Amino acid sequence: MKRRDFIYISGLGVGSLMAPIPIMGRPLGINGAITPIATGDKKTLADVALNAARSKGASYADIRIGRYLNQFLITREKKVQNIVNTESYGVGIRVIANGTWGFAATSDVTKDEIAKAAEQAVAIAKANSKIQEEPVKLAPVKGHGEIFWKTPIEKNAFEIPISEKVDLLMSVNQAAMDNGANFINSFLFLVNEQKYFASTEGSYIDQDVHRIWPNFNVTAIDPTAGKFKNRGSISAPMGMGYEYLNPRDSDKISGVTTRYNRRYDMIEDAAAAAQQAKGKLTAKSVEAGKYDLVLDPTHLWLTIHESVGHPLELDRVLGYEANYAGTSFATLDKWKSKSFNYGSKLVNFFADKTQEGSLGCVDYDDEGVKCRRWDLVKDGILVNYQAIRDQVHIIGEKESHGCCYADSWSSVQFQRMPNVSLSPGTERLSVDEMIKDVEKGIYIVGDGSYSIDQQRYNFQFGGQLFYEINNGEIGAMLRNVAYQSNTQEFWNSCVQICDERDYRLDGSFFDGKGQPGQISAVSHGCSTSRFNGVNVINTERKI
């Protein structure tokens, strides 16, 4: 991958920190090698590791055999700039010995090397135990036996010919150019995680995870004024196959811009993006002040991610992430009070790694826990956090939430954000009906730049497209819009949420956390929501 392409794509990552795209593993041929490894062979290798760890004194052991396939297709205008396929394959072994964690990994996937890695993990645990003050406390998990799960897909994107995917991106670029774009970069990013987990508790779990992310960035130029404006794709990365790029009319939702529920028309979005980028060149600059905001799911997902998803990670709350990604304002005393108003009574946040189509969708997490849904904020009140097997005892629970994840076989698994979503409204309400009641507001579509403090409290968010709302009518396009608030004030200003008909997923492919740093993919679902009296600023720089 060319350095320019790497910088462009990595800059699209969103999370507690901008994490680089994981170009790891050996390069593959143009079509890659997508055939999964036989489950029986993985079970044989897993037993070697588990037996070796127990023979050296481990009280618990698990092994993850991971094969990670990535494919990138990158274009610009009428040129294909790069096509990259990578594969990473190896084994990570985690153990508890003398009440302490130990971890080792190897890319030499043979019985002998796996046994050595297991023994090394035990040796590391025993060495660490000399300075461990309190033994690891694991919430119990029963063995699940042999299980296979696969992302529910209709078309494996890795099996679609390269030529077909290139033709799509060329059509996307042409649509943008035909509608007035001066430049366009487009790309398609595919991920297949073939993950096998086994533990001394009797689980042998084989999972085949698929994700897809189509994206582009359109630029329109005003040569007379010497100005340019961009509009990125309004696409959601999804836990789906290639069918995501074959929209049906029944999947579409009408609106100010191209918006989709479960399918995405990349060509139509590119044509709209070119026109809207040109519109930004002559859009009027926003007048700073208080506005009622109507926030589309393509925008609101990022606010949820930063102001709800991250501050409710239990390790962040406990200060374990303070050196790298900050702490959290949502401290344990607020949760213990059982009365902390995170938001208005309409606000209900839940975590769920089983949401079909989401980036985080799996059946079991990376320590063999069956994934499930649980509440984080109920009727506006903070009720829970995100926690894994060695954390839940801290909040008085006996069962892991099932949100443990590692981004590679060579990385140790730890608590990662599940899909964190805002429940849709319970009363029937469309976007048009919501807008009709707004006297002075702004409708925001798409995510943009943002800033949030280390405690995930004070923040500022931009977006892609902004439209003024006057007396219940959508008016002219605006520019230079950003809103400022703090987490508690913002979610308490939520006065309306559209019903489940408008509920959609969006998310981040590259959410960064930990030292050494890891990335994960996570979705956030919501319906269009209204927030009253939010402070809006003008971001234009005066020279």
N, C-alpha and C positions, 0 to 999 in steps of 0.2 A: 504494500500500500504506500502510495506517495505521501510524503510528509504533509503536503497541503491538504490532502483528503483526510488524513488522520486528524489534523487540527480542526478541520471543519466539522467532522462527525463528532469528535470528542467534545466539542463546544456545545453540542446539543444535549448533553447529559444533564439531568436535573436531580438534585438530591441535597443532602446536608452539605456536601461539597461536590463540585463538578468532578466526576470521576472519569478517567480516560476509558475509551472503548477497549475491551479485553481482546487484543489481538495476540492470542497465545496459542501455542502448539505448532506442529509442523504444517507447512503448506501442503495442500492436496491438489490432485488433478482438477481439471475444469469442472467435472461433475462430482467431485468428492467421493467419499465412500460412506454410504448412508445405511448399509445393512447393519442392524443391531447385533451385538455379540450374543451368542446363545446363553439363555438363562442358566441352564445346567452347568455350563463352564464357569459362570460367575459364582454360582453356589459352591462349587468345588474350591475355588480360590478363597471365597469368604471363610469357609470352614478352616482352611489352613491358618488364616490370620487369627480367628477366634481361639482356636486350640493353642496356637503358639502363645498368645497373650495370657491365657489362663495358666498355661504351664509355667510361666514366669512370675505368677503371683497376682495377676490382674483380677480384681473382683467384678469388673465390668469391662466389656470391650464392644466396639462397633467398627464396622468397615464400610467405606463407600468406594465402590468401583465406578468411576465416572468416565464417560466418553462425551466430549463436548465438541459439537460441530458448529461453525460459524460460516456464513456466506454473505459477502458484501458485493453489491453492484452499484457503481458510481458513475453518473453521467453529467455532462454539462452541454447545454444546447444540443448540437447535433453530433456530439462525440461521446463515446464510451471511454471514460478515463481510467477505470480500473475494475477488475473482477478478482475477488480474493476468496479462496476457500481455505479454512484451517481446521485442524483436528487436534484436540488435546486428550490424552488417554492416560490414566494412572489410578493409583489407589491411595486413599487416606485412611489411617487407622487411629482411632481415639480410644483411650483406656482410662480406667481409674485403678490406681494402685496406691496403697497406704492412704486412701482417702483423697487422692490428688489426681488431677487430670494430666495426661501425657498424650502427645500426638506425634506421629511420624508419617511420611508419605514417600512414595516411590513411583517413578514412571516405568520401571522394569516390572511388567506385570507377569511374573513367574512365581511358582510356588516358593522357591527358595528365597527370592527377594522379598516377597510378601511376608514370609515368616521372619526374616531379619528386621523388616520395618516394624512388625508387631512387637518384637523383643526390644527394639530401640524405643518405641513408645512407652513400654513398661519401665525401662531404665530411666527415661526422662521423668516419668511420673514419680518414681521413687526418689530421684534427685530433688525434684520440686517439693516433695513432702517434707523435706528438712526445714523449709521456711514457711510451709503452709500452717496457718494458725487455726483454721477451722476446716474440718473435712467436707468434701462435696456432699450435698444432700440432693439426691435425685428423686423426683416424683415418680411413683411406680408406673410402669407401662407393661401391659401383658404382651406376650409374644403373639404375633399375628399369623405366623406360619408363612407359606409362600403366596405372594400376591403380585399381580401384574396390573398396572394402570397406564393409560395413555391419554394424552390430551385429545378430547373429542374433535377430530378434524375430518374434513371431507376430502381435502387434497393436500398431500405432503408437498410443501413448497420446494423442498430440496429435489423432488422428482420432476418438477416442471422444467422443461428445457431452458437452458440459459438464453437461447435465442428468443423464446417467448417473453421472458422477463425483460430482456433488453428492448424488445419491440414495445412493451408497455411503457417503459421509461422514455423511450424516444417519442412515443405518442403524447405522453405527459408534457414533455418539453415543447413539442410542436404546438400543443394546445395553448400553452402559456405564451409562446412567441406570436401565435396568430391573434392573440387578444391583447397585444401591446407590451409584453414583457421585453426588456432589453437583455436580461440574463436570467438563466435558471440553472440551478444545481438540483439534481434529483438522485435519490438512492433508494435501495431496498436492502434491508438487513434481516437475515434469517438466523434463527438459533434452534438447535436441537440438542437437548441435554438427555443423554441416555444414562440414567443413574440407578445404581443397584446398592441397596442398603441391607446390611445384616448385623445382628447383634447377638450377644450371649443370652439375651432374653427370649430368643426363639423366633425372631422376625427375619424374613427374607423377602424384601420388597423391591420389585423391579418397576421403574417408572420411565416413560418415554415422553418428554416434555417438548412442546413446540411453541415457538413465538415468532411473530412477524412484525416488522416496522417499515412501512413505506413513508417517505418523507421528501420534501423539496423546499427550496427557498427561491422566491421570485423577486427580481429587482426591476423597478421602473425608474427611469431617469428623466429629469427635466433639464435638458442641456442649456436652455436659456438662463435658468436660475442657478444652474450648477448644483442641483439637489437630486437626491435619490431616496426612494422608499422601498422597503421590503415587506413581503408578506409570506410567512411560512405556511406550510400545509396545515390544514385543520384535520390532521389524521391522528388516530389513537393507536399506539402500539398495542397489539393484542396477543392473547394466547390462543391463536387460531392457525389454520392452514391457509393455503393460497386462495381458498374460497372467500376470504376477507376482501380480496380485490375484484370480486365478481358480484357487484351489487344487484339486488333485485328491487323493483319499485316498491315492494311491500316493506322493504327494510329502511326506506328513506324517511326522513322527517323534514318537513319544509321549515324554512326560517329565513332570516336575513342573509345568512351565508350558507354554504354547503355544509349540512350537518347530517350525520348518519348514526344509526343505532348499532347494528351488528355488521354492516358491510360498508365498504368505502369505495367511492368512485374517484380515483386519483386524477383521471383526465378532466372530469368536470370541475374538481376542486382547483386544478391548475389554471383552467380558463378563468374561473372566478377570481383566483388569486391575482392574476395579471391585471384584471380590471380594477380590483380593489387596491392594488399597489399604486396604480395610476391615480385612483381617487384620493389616496393619502397625500399626494403631492399638492392638491388644491384644497384639502380639508381644512376647516377652520380650527384654530388652536383653542383648546378648552379654557374656559374661565374658571379659575380655582374657586372652590367653595364646597358647600355641603350638598350632596346629591343622594337620591335613592338609587342604588345600583341593582340592575338586573344582570345576574352573572350566569352565563351559559356553562354547561358542564365541561366544554372544551377549555374553559378558563378556570372554573372553580376547583377542578381536581388538584391544581397545583397549590392553591391556598389550603386545601384540606391536607395535602401531603406535608406542607411545611408547618402549619399551625396546629395540626391534630395528630397526624401520623408520627412525626418525630418526637414531639414532647411527651407522648404516651408510651414510648419505649422504656421499659422498666430499667434497663441498664443505664440509660441516659438520666432518668430520674434519680438513680442512686449515685450518679457522678462517675460512672465507669468510662464514659465517653468524653469527659471534660477536657482532656488534653488534646483532643482532635476535632470533635464535632459539637462540643458544647454540652450544656446541661439542660434542665427543663424547669419552667415555672410551675409545672403541675406536680408539685412535691407531695410526698406521702401524707403530710398533715392535711392537705386539701382533700385527698381521697378518703382519709379516715373520718373527716368531718361529716361525710355523707350528705353534704349540703352545698358543695362548691358549684356555683353556676357557671359552667363552661360556656353555655349558650342559652338562648331562649327555650321555652318549653316545646317549641317545634323541632328543636335540634336533637337528633338521635344519630350517634355514630356507632357503627359496628365494624368488627374485624372478621374477615372470612377468606381463607385461602382456597375455598372450594367454589368460588364464583366462576361459572363456566364462561370462557372467553377472556378471563382476566389474565394478566401477566403472571400473577403469583399462583395460578391455579395448579394445585397438585392434590393427590389423595392423602399422602403422608409427608411429613416434614423430614428434614435431614437427620433426625435422631429417632425415626420410626414411630412418631406419634400421629395418630389419626387426626387429620385436620378438621376443624369445625368453625362454627360462627359463635361469637360472643360480643356482648355489649361493652362499649367503652364510655359512652355518654348516653344516658337515658333521660328523656324529658328535660334535657338541658343540664343534668347533674352528672359530674364525673363519678363513674362507678367502677372502672377497672383500667388495667394497663395491658401491655403486651409482654408475655413472659414465657420462658421455656422450662425444661425439667429441673434445672439446678437453681431456678429463681423463684418459682411459684410459692415456695414455703415462706418467702419474705412477705408476701401479701396474704398469707393464711390460707392458700389453696393447696389442694392435693393432686391436681391434675394439670399437666402442661397444656398451654393454649395451642401448641402445635405450630409454632412460628420460628423454628430453627432452620438455618440455611447456610450453605457455603457456596461460593461462586465457582469453586473448582475442587477437584479431587485433592489438590495440593494445599488447600486452605482448610483450617479448622472451622467447623460449623459453630455459629453463635446466634444470638437473638437478632432476627431481622424483621423489618416491618411486613406484616401481612397486608392483604388488600384492606384498606381502611376506607369506609364509604359512609356517605350521608344518606340516611333513609329518605325515600321520597315522601311527599306529603300524603296524608290520608284522605284529604278532600279533593274531589275532582277539580283540577285547575290546569289550564293550558298556558303556554307562554303568552299567547295573544291576550288572554283574559288577565294575566298578571300585569302586562304592560298597560292595559286600558285604565288601570287604577293609579298609575304613576303620573304625577303632575310635572315634576322636575327631576329627571334622572338620566342615567347613562346605561346603555346596554353594551356589555363587554363580551367579546367572543375571542377565544384562543388565548394561549398562555404567552407570556413575555418575560421580560427581565423582572427580577425581584430582589428584595433585601430583607433579612430577618435577623434579629439579634441572637446571641448564643443561648439564651433561655427560651427561644422560640415564642417570644411575646410581642415585641414591637416590630412592625413590619411595613413594607411597601411593595405593592404589586402593580405591574403594568399588564399589557395584553397585546393582542394582534389587531383587533378591530374594535372601534368605539363609535357608537351612534347616540346622539342626543335623543331624549324622550321628553316631549312637551305635551302636557295635557292628554296623556294616554296615547300619543301617536309617536312612532319612530320617525325621527327627522334626519338631519344631515349627519354625514360622517364627521367625526372629531379626530384630532391628533394630540400628541403630547399629554396623554392621560395616564395618571397613576393614582392609586388610592392608598391612604395611610391609616393605620389603626393599630390596636393591639388585639391579641387573640380573644380575650374575654369580651372586650367591648364589641368586637366585630361580630362574633357569633351570637351575642345577645341582641344585636340589631337585626337579626334574621326574623322577618315577619311573614314570609310566604315561601312555600316550596311546592313546585309543580308535582303532580302525581306521577305514578310509576310509568305512565305512557311516555314520559320525557326522560326517564332514567337511562343514563349512558355511562360507559366506562371510558376512562382515559388514564394515562399514567406515565411512569418513568422507566426506561430501559436500563438506566445506569445510576441507581441510587447508591451513593457512596457512604461507607461507614467502616470503622475499625482501624486498628494498627497491627500488622500491615493492612493496608486498605483493601476492601472487597467491594464489589458492586452487586446489586440485585435488581430484579425487575418487579415492579409492583404497580397495581392498578388502583384507581379510586373512582367509585361510582357516585353519581348524584343526579338530581334533576335541576333544571334551571331554578334559581333561588333569588329572592329579593332581600336587600339589606337597606334599611332606612338611615338617612342622616350620616353618611360616611364622608370623611374628609377627602376631597380630590385636589390634587396639585397639578400644576403645569410643569412638565419636565423639559421644556425647550431651553436649550442653552443660549444665552445671549452673548454674542461676541462683540 
